[in-house]
């Protein structure tokens, strides 16, 4: 898998206060990484270093040429712009035409229930609504790398679900994602791998190497009899009218396509987490 951004023995300090120490990390094309750690552990600083917004004190940050990075900060600034005005400027900067900008704004404002607030000054919005503006900004154009710092801060449940749907669409299109958040369910839904930060460095990672697909299918004995022999399938269990199949993560999309081609109804897709050092 191609490395888009790579950190080699990266350390960062502010006035002698060490925030990150000897961090090694690769952001690979099409991979999604969750960043886990306590408040003040360095998650936000790590994302800013990955984005190239914060210079490293020592070590190297390497980046593939001509890649596009979209970044959502944890704290969106209060501005004397309305969301519509701000996003119009962002879209223009990103090279979108006026009609493309208007189309994206309408679509995303509808998706995140922001229509009634699009002409309110950002500085008067709630924290959750400001964070929606930040998220919408990151979704206006498809990046190579999407970096998200506590994107669900202040979000209601419906907005969280809309956000997950939008990011999953980017994942399916091969966008690399790094997300820092406290919501474990979000990490499990959106990440292939999670890294744990403590004592200023990465101590372990958790890889989602197995997917559990739960589905229903009309009577299809051929499918059920051949399921365990399909590429990547570890095992399958039939529970009443539902089937649970355990498949290696790299084969899950292929299996999902086969199930959908057979008109199966997908109930859920979940990840099984394994620890590695």
C-alpha positions as CSV (number, residue, x, y, z in Angstrom):
1,X,0.0,0.0,0.0
2,X,1.4,3.4,-1.0
3,X,2.5,5.8,1.7
4,X,1.0,9.3,1.2
5,X,2.4,10.8,4.4
6,X,5.1,9.4,6.6
7,X,6.5,10.5,10.0
8,X,10.0,9.3,10.9
9,X,11.1,9.6,14.5
10,X,9.1,12.9,14.8
11,X,9.3,14.9,18.0
12,X,7.5,18.1,18.8
13,X,7.9,20.5,21.7
14,X,6.6,23.9,22.6
15,X,9.1,26.0,24.5
16,X,10.8,22.9,25.9
17,X,7.5,21.1,26.7
18,X,7.6,17.8,24.8
19,X,4.2,17.0,23.2
20,X,5.3,14.2,20.8
21,X,8.4,12.0,21.1
22,X,9.9,9.8,18.4
23,X,6.7,9.1,16.6
24,X,6.7,6.8,13.5
25,X,3.6,6.6,11.5
26,X,2.5,6.1,7.8
27,X,-0.7,7.3,6.3
28,X,-1.3,4.8,3.5
29,X,-3.5,5.2,0.5
30,X,-7.0,4.0,1.2
31,X,-6.3,3.2,4.9
32,X,-8.4,4.6,7.8
33,X,-6.6,5.2,11.1
34,X,-8.3,6.0,14.5
35,X,-6.2,8.0,17.0
36,X,-7.0,7.1,20.6
37,X,-5.6,8.9,23.7
38,X,-6.5,10.8,26.8
39,X,-7.1,14.6,26.7
40,X,-3.7,16.3,26.4
41,X,-2.0,13.2,25.0
42,X,-1.0,14.9,21.8
43,X,-3.7,13.7,19.4
44,X,-4.4,17.2,18.0
45,X,-0.8,18.0,17.7
46,X,-0.2,14.7,15.8
47,X,-3.0,15.5,13.3
48,X,-1.6,19.0,12.7
49,X,1.9,17.5,12.1
50,X,0.4,15.0,9.7
51,X,-1.4,17.9,7.9
52,X,1.8,19.9,7.7
53,X,0.3,22.7,9.7
54,X,2.8,22.3,12.6
55,X,6.5,22.0,12.0
56,X,8.3,19.2,13.7
57,X,11.1,19.9,16.2
58,X,13.1,16.9,15.1
59,X,12.6,13.9,12.8
60,X,11.1,13.9,9.3
61,X,7.7,14.5,7.8
62,X,7.6,13.1,4.2
63,X,4.7,13.7,1.8
64,X,3.9,12.4,-1.7
65,X,3.8,15.2,-4.2
66,X,0.5,16.8,-5.3
67,X,-1.8,15.2,-2.7
68,X,-4.8,17.0,-1.4
69,X,-5.4,17.2,2.3
70,X,-8.7,18.2,4.0
71,X,-8.5,19.0,7.7
72,X,-11.2,19.5,10.3
73,X,-9.8,21.2,13.5
74,X,-11.2,20.4,17.0
75,X,-12.0,24.1,17.6
76,X,-13.5,25.9,14.6
77,X,-12.9,29.7,14.8
78,X,-15.7,32.2,15.4
79,X,-15.9,34.3,12.2
80,X,-17.7,37.3,10.9
81,X,-18.9,35.2,7.9
82,X,-22.1,33.2,7.5
83,X,-21.7,29.5,6.8
84,X,-22.8,30.1,3.2
85,X,-20.3,32.9,2.7
86,X,-17.4,31.0,4.3
87,X,-18.1,27.9,2.2
88,X,-18.4,29.9,-1.0
89,X,-14.9,31.3,-0.3
90,X,-13.5,27.9,0.5
91,X,-15.1,26.4,-2.7
92,X,-13.6,29.2,-4.8
93,X,-10.2,28.7,-3.3
94,X,-10.5,24.9,-4.1
95,X,-11.2,25.7,-7.7
96,X,-14.9,24.9,-7.8
97,X,-17.3,26.9,-10.1
98,X,-20.1,29.0,-8.7
99,X,-22.7,26.4,-9.7
100,X,-20.6,23.5,-8.2
101,X,-20.3,25.5,-4.9
102,X,-24.0,26.2,-4.8
103,X,-24.8,22.5,-5.5
104,X,-22.4,21.3,-2.8
105,X,-23.7,23.8,-0.2
106,X,-27.3,23.0,-0.8
107,X,-26.7,19.2,-0.7
108,X,-24.5,19.3,2.4
109,X,-26.7,21.9,4.3
110,X,-29.7,19.6,3.7
111,X,-27.7,16.5,4.8
112,X,-26.7,18.1,8.1
113,X,-29.9,20.1,8.8
114,X,-28.1,23.5,8.4
115,X,-30.5,25.3,6.0
116,X,-32.0,27.5,8.7
117,X,-28.5,28.6,9.9
118,X,-26.7,29.1,6.6
119,X,-27.1,32.9,6.8
120,X,-26.3,33.3,10.5
121,X,-22.9,34.6,11.4
122,X,-20.6,31.7,12.4
123,X,-19.6,33.5,15.6
124,X,-23.2,33.3,16.8
125,X,-23.6,29.5,16.2
126,X,-23.3,26.8,18.9
127,X,-20.2,24.7,19.1
128,X,-22.0,21.8,17.5
129,X,-23.2,23.9,14.6
130,X,-19.7,25.4,14.0
131,X,-18.3,21.9,14.0
132,X,-20.9,21.1,11.3
133,X,-19.5,23.9,9.2
134,X,-16.0,22.5,9.6
135,X,-17.2,19.1,8.6
136,X,-19.1,20.4,5.6
137,X,-16.0,22.3,4.5
138,X,-14.0,19.1,4.5
139,X,-16.6,17.2,2.4
140,X,-17.0,19.8,-0.4
141,X,-14.2,18.3,-2.5
142,X,-12.7,14.8,-2.5
143,X,-9.2,14.8,-0.9
144,X,-6.5,12.2,-0.9
145,X,-6.3,12.5,2.9
146,X,-9.0,13.5,5.3
147,X,-7.9,14.5,8.8
148,X,-10.6,14.8,11.5
149,X,-10.0,16.1,15.0
150,X,-13.0,15.4,17.3
151,X,-15.5,15.9,14.4
152,X,-18.5,14.9,16.5
153,X,-18.0,17.4,19.3
154,X,-21.4,18.9,20.2
155,X,-23.2,16.9,17.5
156,X,-26.6,15.4,17.9
157,X,-27.2,11.7,17.1
158,X,-28.7,12.3,13.7
159,X,-25.8,14.5,12.6
160,X,-23.4,11.9,13.9
161,X,-25.1,9.3,11.7
162,X,-25.0,11.6,8.6
163,X,-21.3,12.3,9.3
164,X,-20.5,8.6,9.4
165,X,-22.4,8.0,6.2
166,X,-20.4,10.8,4.4
167,X,-17.0,9.6,5.6
168,X,-17.8,6.0,4.7
169,X,-18.6,7.2,1.2
170,X,-15.1,8.8,1.0
171,X,-13.6,5.5,2.4
172,X,-15.3,3.6,-0.4
173,X,-13.7,6.0,-2.9
174,X,-10.2,5.2,-1.6
175,X,-9.7,8.4,0.6
176,X,-7.1,7.9,3.4
177,X,-8.6,9.0,6.8
178,X,-7.1,9.8,10.2
179,X,-9.6,10.6,12.9
180,X,-9.0,11.5,16.6
181,X,-12.1,11.2,18.8
182,X,-13.4,9.8,22.1
183,X,-16.3,7.9,20.6
184,X,-15.1,4.2,20.4
185,X,-18.1,3.3,18.2
186,X,-17.0,5.9,15.6
187,X,-13.4,4.5,15.6
188,X,-14.8,1.0,15.1
189,X,-17.1,2.1,12.2
190,X,-14.6,4.2,10.3
191,X,-11.1,2.8,11.1
192,X,-9.2,-0.1,9.7
193,X,-6.6,0.4,12.4
194,X,-6.3,2.4,15.7
195,X,-3.2,3.8,17.3
196,X,-2.9,4.5,21.0
197,X,-1.0,7.6,22.2
198,X,0.3,7.8,25.7
199,X,3.4,9.2,27.3
200,X,3.9,11.4,24.2
201,X,4.3,8.6,21.7
202,X,2.6,5.7,20.0
203,X,2.8,2.6,22.2
204,X,0.5,0.1,20.4
205,X,-1.9,-0.2,17.6
206,X,-5.1,-2.1,17.2
207,X,-5.8,-3.6,13.8
208,X,-9.2,-4.5,12.5
209,X,-8.2,-7.6,10.7
210,X,-11.6,-9.4,10.7
211,X,-15.1,-8.2,9.6
212,X,-18.3,-9.8,10.8
213,X,-21.0,-9.4,8.2
214,X,-24.6,-10.1,9.3
215,X,-27.1,-10.7,6.6
216,X,-30.4,-12.3,5.5
217,X,-31.0,-14.1,2.2
218,X,-33.9,-15.8,0.7
219,X,-33.5,-19.6,0.6
220,X,-30.2,-20.0,-1.3
221,X,-28.6,-23.4,-0.4
222,X,-25.9,-23.0,-2.9
223,X,-24.7,-19.8,-1.3
224,X,-24.8,-21.2,2.2
225,X,-23.0,-24.4,1.2
226,X,-20.2,-22.5,-0.5
227,X,-19.9,-19.6,1.9
228,X,-17.1,-21.1,4.0
229,X,-15.0,-21.8,0.9
230,X,-15.1,-18.2,-0.4
231,X,-11.9,-16.2,-0.4
232,X,-11.1,-14.8,3.0
233,X,-14.0,-16.4,4.9
234,X,-12.9,-17.7,8.3
235,X,-16.3,-19.2,9.3
236,X,-20.0,-18.6,9.1
237,X,-22.9,-19.2,11.6
238,X,-26.6,-19.6,10.7
239,X,-28.8,-18.2,13.5
240,X,-32.5,-18.6,12.7
241,X,-33.0,-16.5,9.6
242,X,-29.7,-14.6,9.8
243,X,-26.2,-15.5,8.8
244,X,-23.0,-14.2,10.5
245,X,-19.9,-14.6,8.4
246,X,-16.4,-13.8,9.6
247,X,-14.1,-12.6,6.8
248,X,-10.6,-11.2,6.6
249,X,-10.9,-7.4,6.3
250,X,-9.2,-7.2,2.9
251,X,-11.8,-9.6,1.4
252,X,-14.9,-8.0,3.0
253,X,-15.8,-5.7,0.1
254,X,-15.6,-8.6,-2.4
255,X,-17.8,-10.7,-0.3
256,X,-20.3,-7.9,0.3
257,X,-20.6,-7.4,-3.5
258,X,-21.3,-11.2,-4.0
259,X,-24.0,-11.1,-1.3
260,X,-25.6,-8.0,-2.8
261,X,-25.5,-9.6,-6.3
262,X,-27.6,-12.4,-4.8
263,X,-30.1,-9.9,-3.4
264,X,-29.1,-10.6,0.2
265,X,-30.1,-8.0,2.8
266,X,-27.1,-6.7,4.7
267,X,-28.0,-6.1,8.4
268,X,-24.6,-4.9,9.7
269,X,-20.9,-5.0,9.1
270,X,-18.7,-4.8,12.2
271,X,-14.9,-5.0,12.9
272,X,-13.1,-7.4,15.3
273,X,-10.2,-5.6,16.9
274,X,-6.8,-7.3,17.5
275,X,-3.8,-5.8,19.3
276,X,-0.3,-5.6,17.9
277,X,2.8,-3.8,19.1
